[in-house]
Amino acid sequence: MARTIAHRRGYNYLSRNKLSREQAAMINESFARMRHSIREKYRKKKNIKRLRTNYSGTEPVTVYVMLPLGIINMECKLVYSPDDLMSQLTTLESVGVDGITVNICWGIVEANKPRDYNWEGYKQLLSIIRQSDFKIQVCLFINKPKEGRKEG
């Protein structure tokens, strides 16, 4: 049976200091009251914060959507046709998305040999996004992608 710290402290007082069981029970009860009052204070603070949270009249938040990691294949070419991609971007624009986040994988850009850079797929992707008047946020990551990676 697991005992709380207060119970352990009361039990230790009983065995080490030769306290009576009544004194140990009083100690346990005071620890329990302290723990309860701390929990109540936390709950009250949490409820006050919830009541004060009112977002009316605040500035809107810029919403970015990250494109799937597998949108560019290992040959640095678009997986989707430009028309399909444009229709998806139009859908995102209709729901109020402000920008697109594109992950650029260095393992794809420099896949063939060192210092041989192939940016063609990313250039094509970024030009399609620019046509849709989205803000663009680019994230460069260095690790080599796994072939056939699935989104999940």
Backbone bond lengths (Angstrom), bond angles and torsions (degrees), N, CA, C in turn:
res aa  C-N    CA-C-N  psi(-1)  N-CA   C-N-CA  omega(-1)  CA-C   N-CA-C  phi
1 M - - - 1.452 - - 1.526 108.66 -
2 A 1.314 116.10 124.62 1.456 120.37 -179.07 1.519 109.78 -78.14
3 R 1.313 115.90 137.27 1.461 120.85 178.20 1.515 109.21 -113.05
4 T 1.303 117.25 146.59 1.454 120.22 176.96 1.514 109.88 -74.22
5 I 1.320 116.63 170.05 1.464 120.61 179.37 1.520 110.08 -60.44
6 A 1.311 116.05 -39.70 1.465 119.09 -179.67 1.518 110.55 -61.75
7 H 1.323 117.28 -41.81 1.459 120.16 178.74 1.512 110.24 -65.43
8 R 1.329 116.21 -41.91 1.459 119.12 179.58 1.520 110.65 -63.44
9 R 1.342 116.17 -42.19 1.462 118.82 -179.86 1.514 110.79 -63.63
10 G 1.319 116.70 -43.83 1.460 119.87 178.30 1.522 111.50 -61.93
11 Y 1.314 116.55 -40.47 1.456 120.54 179.91 1.520 110.09 -67.17
12 N 1.350 117.26 -40.15 1.461 120.44 177.76 1.520 110.78 -64.19
13 Y 1.338 116.53 -40.36 1.455 118.55 177.29 1.519 110.11 -61.42
14 L 1.308 116.31 -38.72 1.454 120.41 -178.60 1.521 110.91 -65.18
15 S 1.322 118.00 -44.12 1.460 119.94 -175.45 1.524 112.71 -80.91
16 R 1.347 118.07 -38.96 1.463 119.82 -175.93 1.525 113.06 -82.57
17 N 1.306 115.89 -43.45 1.456 119.74 -173.03 1.516 112.97 -98.74
18 K 1.283 116.67 6.15 1.462 121.73 178.96 1.528 111.80 56.36
19 L 1.338 115.18 43.66 1.457 119.69 176.16 1.517 108.95 -80.09
20 S 1.297 114.87 154.82 1.459 118.42 175.87 1.519 109.24 -76.60
21 R 1.305 116.23 165.17 1.456 120.24 179.29 1.526 111.04 -63.91
22 E 1.332 117.62 -32.67 1.461 120.64 178.79 1.524 110.84 -65.91
23 Q 1.336 116.29 -42.32 1.456 119.71 178.76 1.534 110.79 -65.50
24 A 1.327 117.29 -41.35 1.455 120.71 177.78 1.526 110.75 -63.94
25 A 1.330 116.88 -38.20 1.461 120.74 178.32 1.524 110.53 -65.45
26 M 1.346 117.77 -38.71 1.463 121.20 177.78 1.533 110.51 -63.81
27 I 1.338 116.26 -40.84 1.467 120.12 178.68 1.528 109.69 -63.53
28 N 1.337 116.17 -46.67 1.471 120.06 178.81 1.526 111.33 -59.97
29 E 1.322 116.34 -40.48 1.451 120.27 -179.70 1.531 111.22 -66.09
30 S 1.332 117.51 -39.13 1.467 119.61 179.61 1.528 110.62 -67.73
31 F 1.333 117.12 -39.30 1.466 119.63 175.69 1.523 110.90 -62.77
32 A 1.323 116.32 -40.61 1.470 120.53 179.87 1.526 110.32 -64.71
33 R 1.345 117.98 -40.74 1.463 120.97 178.11 1.526 111.30 -63.99
34 M 1.348 116.00 -42.14 1.465 119.88 178.19 1.534 110.35 -61.38
35 R 1.330 116.46 -45.19 1.455 120.89 -179.60 1.531 110.41 -61.83
36 H 1.348 115.82 -41.40 1.462 120.66 179.92 1.526 110.65 -65.14
37 S 1.342 118.00 -42.93 1.470 120.07 -178.69 1.525 111.11 -66.48
38 I 1.338 117.57 -36.13 1.464 120.71 177.29 1.519 110.01 -64.55
39 R 1.333 117.09 -43.52 1.465 120.49 178.25 1.525 111.38 -62.11
40 E 1.340 117.22 -41.17 1.461 120.68 -179.85 1.526 111.35 -64.99
41 K 1.343 116.68 -41.72 1.463 119.89 178.22 1.527 110.23 -61.39
42 Y 1.332 116.42 -41.82 1.461 120.19 179.57 1.522 110.82 -64.09
43 R 1.328 116.66 -43.71 1.464 120.18 179.48 1.524 111.58 -62.55
44 K 1.338 116.58 -40.70 1.463 119.55 179.78 1.514 110.82 -64.91
45 K 1.345 117.10 -43.70 1.459 120.24 178.66 1.517 110.61 -60.80
46 K 1.327 116.33 -42.14 1.450 120.72 -179.18 1.528 111.06 -62.92
47 N 1.338 117.43 -42.07 1.466 121.19 179.06 1.515 111.42 -67.03
48 I 1.330 117.47 -38.18 1.462 120.55 178.93 1.516 109.70 -62.89
49 K 1.328 117.17 -43.05 1.456 120.07 179.21 1.523 110.50 -62.24
50 R 1.318 117.22 -39.88 1.463 119.58 179.23 1.525 110.82 -64.38
51 L 1.327 117.03 -40.44 1.456 119.87 -178.56 1.528 111.33 -68.26
52 R 1.326 117.31 -33.71 1.452 120.79 -178.30 1.524 112.97 -78.23
53 T 1.320 118.28 -16.11 1.453 121.44 -177.03 1.520 109.61 -75.78
54 N 1.316 114.74 107.31 1.463 121.16 178.34 1.525 106.20 -139.15
55 Y 1.309 117.17 115.60 1.451 121.14 -173.22 1.520 113.43 -95.08
56 S 1.302 118.82 6.70 1.461 119.36 179.35 1.522 109.13 -70.55
57 G 1.312 115.60 136.65 1.452 120.53 179.86 1.518 114.35 84.26
58 T 1.322 118.30 2.49 1.461 120.30 178.89 1.523 110.15 -89.14
59 E 1.306 115.09 163.59 1.458 120.40 179.15 1.531 110.02 -69.64
60 P 1.319 118.39 145.47 1.462 119.98 177.23 1.527 111.10 -69.89
61 V 1.302 115.59 155.04 1.456 122.47 -179.27 1.526 109.15 -97.08
62 T 1.329 117.12 138.83 1.457 121.31 176.71 1.521 108.53 -76.20
63 V 1.314 116.76 127.14 1.460 121.74 -176.71 1.523 109.42 -108.14
64 Y 1.329 116.12 123.46 1.459 122.84 176.03 1.523 108.61 -111.97
65 V 1.312 116.18 144.00 1.463 122.22 175.62 1.522 107.87 -117.86
66 M 1.338 115.58 130.71 1.461 119.87 -180.00 1.521 109.96 -85.65
67 L 1.318 115.74 130.05 1.458 119.84 175.85 1.525 109.28 -71.39
68 P 1.324 118.02 154.63 1.468 120.05 179.91 1.527 111.49 -61.61
69 L 1.329 115.41 149.49 1.463 119.86 -178.17 1.521 112.04 -65.87
70 G 1.307 118.04 -28.98 1.458 121.46 -176.89 1.512 114.22 -89.74
71 I 1.323 118.44 21.75 1.464 120.21 -178.15 1.530 111.46 -73.84
72 I 1.329 117.35 -21.78 1.468 123.79 175.93 1.532 106.79 -117.08
73 N 1.333 117.11 129.90 1.462 119.17 -179.17 1.528 111.24 -86.45
74 M 1.327 117.94 -177.22 1.465 122.40 -176.24 1.525 113.10 -67.98
75 E 1.331 117.97 -18.42 1.464 120.85 175.73 1.526 111.57 -88.62
76 C 1.332 117.19 8.24 1.465 125.42 -179.19 1.527 111.03 60.01
77 K 1.329 114.70 49.00 1.462 121.31 175.93 1.519 108.37 -127.13
78 L 1.328 114.98 151.40 1.467 119.95 177.68 1.519 110.50 -64.56
79 V 1.317 116.69 136.02 1.467 121.35 177.37 1.526 109.96 -78.65
80 Y 1.329 116.49 -37.39 1.466 121.72 -179.65 1.524 109.88 -94.59
81 S 1.306 115.55 155.66 1.467 118.81 175.18 1.532 108.50 -73.33
82 P 1.327 117.34 152.53 1.470 119.42 179.61 1.526 113.39 -58.59
83 D 1.333 118.04 -33.31 1.465 120.54 178.93 1.526 111.73 -67.56
84 D 1.344 116.03 -43.15 1.468 119.45 177.33 1.527 110.84 -62.08
85 L 1.320 115.73 -43.39 1.457 120.43 179.59 1.528 110.66 -63.51
86 M 1.312 117.27 -41.22 1.464 120.97 179.84 1.526 110.80 -64.61
87 S 1.335 117.67 -39.55 1.476 119.70 178.76 1.530 110.83 -66.22
88 Q 1.330 117.71 -37.38 1.468 120.34 176.79 1.525 111.11 -66.46
89 L 1.324 116.80 -39.92 1.464 120.32 178.03 1.529 111.42 -65.82
90 T 1.320 116.90 -35.64 1.460 120.83 176.69 1.523 110.55 -63.77
91 T 1.326 116.03 -40.02 1.468 120.44 176.70 1.520 110.73 -62.63
92 L 1.327 116.97 -43.67 1.466 120.49 178.82 1.526 110.93 -63.36
93 E 1.317 116.33 -38.23 1.460 120.45 179.49 1.528 110.75 -65.78
94 S 1.333 116.64 -35.90 1.469 120.04 -178.44 1.525 112.88 -69.62
95 V 1.328 117.82 -24.49 1.470 119.82 179.33 1.527 112.40 -93.43
96 G 1.338 117.06 2.17 1.457 119.51 172.62 1.518 116.21 98.96
97 V 1.310 118.07 17.15 1.463 120.49 177.47 1.521 108.63 -73.24
98 D 1.335 116.31 136.38 1.469 120.94 -177.06 1.519 113.38 -93.76
99 G 1.329 116.48 -31.39 1.459 118.44 -174.85 1.513 112.55 -152.13
100 I 1.320 114.72 168.45 1.461 122.70 -178.34 1.529 108.18 -121.27
101 T 1.319 116.05 135.88 1.460 121.88 173.57 1.516 108.37 -101.58
102 V 1.325 115.99 127.05 1.462 121.93 -179.65 1.519 108.09 -115.35
103 N 1.320 116.83 125.66 1.452 121.46 175.04 1.521 108.83 -92.09
104 I 1.318 115.96 121.39 1.461 120.67 177.50 1.516 107.84 -102.40
105 C 1.323 115.82 120.33 1.459 121.62 -178.40 1.526 109.44 -95.56
106 W 1.312 115.66 118.30 1.458 120.29 -178.74 1.524 110.99 -64.30
107 G 1.325 117.17 -28.39 1.456 120.65 177.68 1.515 112.91 -65.98
108 I 1.324 118.13 -22.74 1.461 122.08 175.68 1.522 110.14 -86.57
109 V 1.332 116.96 -41.24 1.465 121.18 -178.50 1.531 110.64 -64.39
110 E 1.328 117.20 -39.65 1.458 121.76 -177.55 1.534 109.19 -114.62
111 A 1.326 117.09 48.87 1.461 121.39 -172.70 1.528 113.25 -78.96
112 N 1.313 118.30 -34.81 1.466 120.55 -172.62 1.520 113.11 -75.23
113 K 1.307 117.40 -58.16 1.465 121.69 178.77 1.522 108.16 -155.38
114 P 1.325 118.22 162.21 1.469 120.28 -179.24 1.525 111.68 -59.40
115 R 1.303 114.72 139.86 1.467 125.08 178.96 1.531 113.55 64.30
116 D 1.318 116.63 19.82 1.463 121.76 173.32 1.533 105.82 -113.92
117 Y 1.335 116.18 96.93 1.454 122.17 -171.87 1.521 111.09 -98.49
118 N 1.325 115.58 134.32 1.454 122.17 177.83 1.530 107.68 -124.85
119 W 1.330 116.52 105.74 1.459 122.30 -177.50 1.527 112.22 -104.86
120 E 1.321 119.77 4.86 1.464 122.16 -169.12 1.529 113.18 -57.14
121 G 1.312 118.37 -46.60 1.465 120.40 -178.91 1.517 112.19 -63.60
122 Y 1.316 116.32 -40.88 1.462 119.71 179.06 1.527 111.79 -70.34
123 K 1.329 117.25 -36.62 1.472 119.93 176.02 1.527 110.37 -61.23
124 Q 1.327 116.04 -44.63 1.469 120.45 179.77 1.535 110.40 -63.94
125 L 1.331 116.01 -43.68 1.465 120.84 179.89 1.530 110.90 -61.56
126 L 1.322 117.18 -46.82 1.463 120.54 -178.53 1.526 112.22 -67.29
127 S 1.317 117.95 -32.99 1.469 119.18 176.99 1.529 111.17 -68.58
128 I 1.320 117.25 -36.45 1.475 120.47 176.83 1.524 110.16 -65.58
129 I 1.337 116.58 -41.72 1.469 119.82 179.34 1.528 110.31 -65.62
130 R 1.321 117.65 -39.26 1.471 121.46 179.18 1.527 111.66 -63.07
131 Q 1.323 117.44 -33.96 1.468 120.89 178.37 1.526 111.15 -63.96
132 S 1.322 116.76 -27.02 1.467 121.31 -178.75 1.516 113.10 -86.95
133 D 1.321 117.77 0.54 1.472 123.18 179.70 1.529 113.15 61.52
134 F 1.318 117.96 33.32 1.461 121.66 173.35 1.521 109.57 -87.65
135 K 1.336 115.44 153.09 1.450 119.61 167.14 1.522 106.76 -74.58
136 I 1.315 116.90 148.47 1.471 120.26 -177.38 1.521 108.95 -120.11
137 Q 1.300 114.49 132.66 1.453 121.69 174.62 1.525 107.00 -122.71
138 V 1.328 116.42 125.22 1.459 120.67 -175.29 1.517 109.57 -111.32
139 C 1.313 115.71 136.26 1.458 122.23 177.50 1.528 107.31 -124.72
140 L 1.317 116.89 121.07 1.465 121.64 -179.30 1.517 108.39 -100.14
141 F 1.319 116.54 125.15 1.461 117.89 174.06 1.513 109.77 -124.68
142 I 1.317 115.41 150.63 1.453 121.65 -164.51 1.535 112.91 -95.94
143 N 1.313 118.49 -27.31 1.465 118.72 -173.30 1.522 112.17 -64.56
144 K 1.332 115.11 154.18 1.459 120.56 -178.99 1.526 108.95 -79.99
145 P 1.329 118.41 131.84 1.461 120.33 -177.78 1.522 111.58 -73.57
146 K 1.330 115.21 153.66 1.450 120.35 176.07 1.529 108.09 -85.71
147 E 1.301 116.87 139.66 1.464 121.56 179.24 1.527 108.10 -68.54
148 G 1.319 116.33 134.35 1.464 120.70 177.44 1.505 113.31 73.86
149 R 1.327 118.87 29.09 1.452 121.94 -179.37 1.537 109.60 -64.55
150 K 1.329 115.49 136.73 1.450 119.92 -179.14 1.529 108.53 -108.75
151 E 1.319 115.07 141.45 1.462 120.09 175.61 1.513 107.97 -77.78
152 G 1.334 116.95 146.02 1.451 117.73 179.70 1.445 115.57 -156.34
